[in-house]
Every structure is written in C-alpha cells, then in structure tokens.
C-alpha cells in the first residue's frame, strides 16, 4: 500500500503536469490549433483517399483533388453568403443603436428612482458626506475583450491558421496511412486489438461525430431559417447559416445564438410577445433536437458524460476560443477510445462515458 506522502506527491505532480500542459496549450495555441484541426478533418477525409487509392489514384493526387474541391466549396459558399453578410454588417450598427435607444427608455424609470434615492441619501447624510463620497470615485473597470473578437478573432490570425490547417491536411492525406502507422508504433501496447486498430477506431469516432453533427446542424439551420422568416426577422438565411456553424460549439453556440437573436428582435419589433417569441422559438427547436434527434443519431459510441463535455467546452473556449470549443467533444471521444484500449478497467473511460 502506498503511503499518504507518496499519494500526496503523486497528486501534486499530476496537478503540476495539468497546469504546465494548460499553460503550454494557451501560449502556444497558434501552433497547436492548426495541428488539432488538421487531425480532425483528416479523420473525416481519409476514407476518400483510401477509396481513390483502391482505384489506383496516388495519394498525393487524391489529396490535391480533395483540398482543391474543399477550397472551391468554401469559395462558392463565401460568394453566396457575401450579400447576406454585407446586409447584416450594414444593419448591425442600426440594430445596436435601436436596441440601445429602447433600452434607455426602459432604464429611465429605474434611473429616476435611483436619483430619488440618492437625493434622499444626500439630505440625510449631508453635503459633507456626499462630497467625501465623490472625492474617492471607484476605480475604472478594466475593459473586457470584445465578444466579437473572442468569437471570430482577427482576420490575420484566422487567415494564417486557415492556411496552416490546409497545408497540414494536404500533407496528412498525401502521405496515406503513414501517420496512423507512426502513431500506432509509439503508442503503448493496447489490451484490445493493435495500435493501428485503436487509431482507426478513434478516427472513426471523430469522423462519425463531425459528419452526424454537420447533418443535424444543417437540418436545424434550415428549420431556424424558415422560422425566422415566418417571424419577420431580417436576414433569415444568415440565421440559418449561423445556426449551422455555432451549433458545432456545445452549449456556447446556442447561448450566442439566443443572445444575437434577442438583440436583433429587441431592435426590430415593438411587441414584447413578438420579441420573446424569437429566442424562445430557437430554444424550443434546440431542445427538441437535443432530446429527440441527437441521442438517436449519435448512438451509443458517442455517449459522453454531459458534465465532462460542458467542462471541456468551457476549458477549450478559455484556452483556444472558438477552435477550442469546437475540438472539445471529438477530442474527448478520441481520448475515451484510447483509454478503453489502454486497459480494460480504465477509470478515465468510465468518467468520460455517460
């Protein structure tokens, strides 16, 4: 039996290792984010390379065809969405100004009541006390980082990361199964199957998650866009596209959508019931999807502990922003596969499983 001192030292070492890993992931995020994203998307695209290889298309040629096709799809999508995005960018200042004006109207009774309370306090305390209070104004609060900057980042950072991710995807696909074989060789000997089978299973779980999530988000985005059109919201197509993109971020994406919809509805409509109907309709659609569609679509292979998923998403958001929240769930699914194959009674796999 290990002594209490030994257990305490082991726990301290684990805590120090976690802190060191978190620090490295945070400060070297520009290095790690493209690598992790490239691994995830390579897991999705690798079966296409294998199919083309069976019909005697070399892996480099297959990788070139796949990457060029994806870039063409992204370019076409950007062209189709350019007009809605321009309209949204042009209307955003007006929307925020209208929301601010309505909010000021709602705040006026509260401000008047606050001024009355302050006046009564000055009469009771006296001018000296009030002057003393005014002589020591509270320190100015530090400026919080912009939400838009947190969500989207700077253009230069995004473009640089996109280029690095694209190059890494091409290299991983062009080398065929070389990465899988190397990963299997450096892994500890698994208790189930071989190292290559473990890596293939982890890639399969990641691939299933991303593809199923994309299909679910596409359906949900179409429904949200139609509902926003019926409710009279501006740019319903853009709301559908935002739903598709942000729903890849568990919990955080839905919260951002509700916030964006609430602000726009508050600035667009005057009726309180109409304003509340917009975010509540999105919340209802998301609730039905999460409780009726997702459990059936994902199956037992992707059932993860929801508390762990929430914690991992928040940690990923803190460390890497949008990219961290995006990779949190597939990374957990892959870690669970490796844990299950490392030992038959893995505690880590038990914690990650629902």
N, C-alpha and C positions, 0 to 999 in steps of 0.2 A: 504493500500500500504506500503510495507517495505521501510524504509528509505535507503538513499545511504550508510550510515555507516553500516547498517545491511547487505546489499548486499555485501559490500566490505569485511566484516568479514566472510561472508559465502564463498565468493570466496577464501579468504586466507586460510580458513580451508580446502576447497577442495584441493587446491594446496599442502598444508602441508600433507594431507592424501595421495595424489598421490605420493609425494616424499617419505613418510615413507613406503608406500607399495612397491615402486620400490626398495628402499634400502633393505627391508626385502627379497624380491624376489631374489635380486642379491647375498646377502651374505649368504642366506640360500638355495641356488639353489640345493645343493646336497640333501636337504630334499624334496624340492617341485617338482623337476623334476621327480623322480620315481613315486610320487603320481599322478601327472597330466598325465603322460604317462600310468600308470596303469588304470586310469579312462577312458582314450580314448580307449585303447584296450579292456577293459571290456565292453564298449558300443558295440564294434564290435562282441564280443564273447558271450554276454549274451543270444541272441536268440538261440544259440546252446544248452546252458544249459536248457533253457525252453523247447525246443523240447525233449531233453533227459529226462527231468523231467516228461513230459506227458506220456512217455513210462516206467515210474516207475524206472528210473535210479536216484539214490540220487544225490543231487547237489555236495557233495564232490567228489563222484566218477566221475561225469561229469567233474568237474574242473580238477581233476587229469588226466583224459584222454585227455582233451584239451591241458593242459600245456605240457604234455609229447609229444603229437603229434607235437606241435609247436616247441619244443626243437629238436625233431628229424628232422623236416623240416629244421630248421636253421643249424643243424649239417650237413645234406646232402648238403645243398646249399653251406656251407663253404668248404666242401670237394671237390665239383665240381669246385668251384672258386679258390681253393688253387693254382693250377698250373698257371692260368692266372695272379693271384696276384703276385706269385713268379716271373713270367716272367716280369711283369710290374715293380716290385721292383728292379729287376736286371738291367733292361734297363733304369730306371729313372735317375741314375747318368750320364750315357752316353748321354741320351737325353738332360739333362740340360747342360752338357758340350758342346755338339754340338750346342745347341741354343746359349750358351754364346759366342762360337767361331764365329758364324755367326753374332751375334750382335756386336761383337768387330770389325768385318770387315766393318759393316755399320757405326760404330761410328768413324772410322778413319778419313774420310773427315771432320766430324764435329770437331774432336779434333784438326786436323791440322789448321782449320780455327780459332778455339778458341785460339790456341797457337800463331798464327799470330797476332790476335787482342791484346793479352796480351803483345806480344813483342813490338807492336806499342805503346801501352799504356805506357810501361816502358820507351821507348825512349822519349815520350812526357813529362811524369811526372818526370822522372829522377830516378836514383837508390835509392835516399833517400826516395822518396815516396813509391817505391816498397818495400824497406826494412821495412818502417814503417807499410806497409800493412801486410808484412809477420810476423812482431813481434806480431801481435794480431790475431792468427788464429781463425776461427769461432769455437764455441763450438761444440763438437761432438754430433750428433743427437742421441737421445735415441733409443735403439734397439726396433723395433716393434715386437710384438708377431708373431711367425711363423704362416703362413696361415694354414699349415698342422695341427699344434697344435690347432688352433682355430676351424678347421673343425672337426677333429677326437678326440681331447683331448688325455689324457694319457691313457695307457692301464689299469692301476689300477682303475682310475676313471670310465672308461667305464664298466669294469667288475663288479665293485661294484654297479653301477647304474643298470646294467642289472639284477643282482641278486635280488636287492631290488624290481625292477619293476616286475620281475617274481613272487616273493613271494606275492606281493600285488595283482597281477592279480588272483593268485590262491585263496587268501582269499576272494576277492570280488566275484568271481564266486562260491566258495564253500558255501557262505552264502546266495545264491539265490538272492531274491529281498529285502533283509534286508536293504542294503544301500539305495535303492530307497525309501523305506518306511520312513527311518530316515530322508533322505533329504527332503521329502515331508512334514514331521512333523515340521521341523524347518523353512521351508520357510514361508514368508508372504502369506496370503490367496490370490490366484490369481483371476483376474477378469474373466478369461476364464478357465473352467474346474476345475479339482482338482490339488493338488500339485503333486500327483503321475503321472497324465497325463502330467503335464508340464515336469517332469523329464524324462518320457518315450519319449516325443517328442524331447527333447534336445538330448537324446541318439540316437534317430532315425536319427536326422540331422547329428550328428557326424559320425554315422555308415555309412550313405549314402555317406558322403563326402569322408571318408577314402577308402571305397570299390570302389567307382567310380574313385577316383584318382589313386588307385592301378591298375585298369583295363586300364585306359588311359595311365598311365606311362609304363605299360607292353607293350602295342601296340607301343607306341613311342620308347621305348627302342629297340624293335625288328627292327623297321624301321631304327633307328640310327645305330644299329649294322650292318645291311645289307648295308647301305650307306657307312659306314666307311670301310667295306670290299671291296666294289667296288672302293673306292678311294685309296685303298692300305695302309690304316692306320694300324699300328701294334695293336694287341690285340682287334679286333672288338667286341668280346664277352664282354670284360671288359667295353668297351664304352657303350654297351647296358645296362649292369648292373648298371653302374654309372648314366646313364640317368634315369633309373627306380628309383634309390634311391634319386638322387639330385633333381628331379622334384617334390618331396614332399615339397621342400623348395621354396615357391613362390619367383620369381624374383632372389633371391640369388643363387638358384640351377642352373638356366640357365646361369647366369653370370659366375659361377665357371666352368661349362661345356665348355663354349666358351673359357675361359682362358686356361683350360687344353688342349683342342683340338688345340688351336692356338699355344701353346708352343710345343706340340708334332709334329704338322705339320711343324712348322718352323724348327725343328731339323731334320725331316725326309726327307723333299722334298727340292729341289733347285729352282724349278719353282715358281715364285711369284703367278701366277694364281692358281696353284695347292694348294699352301699354303692357299690362301684366300678362296678357294672353300670348305675347310673342315669346318671352323667355320660358313661360310655363309649357307652351307647345313643344319647344325644343326639349325641355326637361322630360316631358311625357314620352316623346319619341326615343330619347336616350334610355329611359328607364325600361321601356318595352324591349328595346334592342338588347340591353344588358341582361335582362332576366328571361327572355324568351328565345332570342336568336343566338346570342354568343355561346351559352352552355351547349346547345346542340351542335353549333358549327365547329367549335374548337375540339370537342371530345375530351376524353379522359387524359390524353397525352399532354394537354396544355392547361390542366387544372393546377393553378398555383395558389399559394396562400395569399388571400387578398390583402392582409395586413403587411406582409412582406413586399408585395407589389407596390402598395402605397408608399412604404418607407423607401424602397429602392427608387421609385419615381421621383420622390422629393429630393433624395440624395443626388440622383443623376441630374435633376434640374439645377440644384445648387452648384454642382461641380462643372457641368458642361452645358447648362441651359437646355435649349430645345433638343439638341443631339443626345444629351444625357437622359432626358425623359423618354426619348424615342427608343433608345437601345436598352432601357432598363428591363423590360419584360422579356424580349428574346434572349438577353444575356442571362437572366435568371433561369429561363427554360434550358439553355445550354449547360449552365452550371449544374442544374439538377440532374441532367443526363450523365455528366462526368462524375457527379457524386454517387449516383446509383451504380455506376460501373466500377467505381474505385473500391467499394466494399458493400457487401450485401446488407449490412445494418447501418448504413450511413445516417448519422444524425442530421447532417446538413440537408440531405434529400428529404428526410422526414419533416424538417422545418419548412422547406420550400413547397412541399406538397399540400394541397388543400385538404 
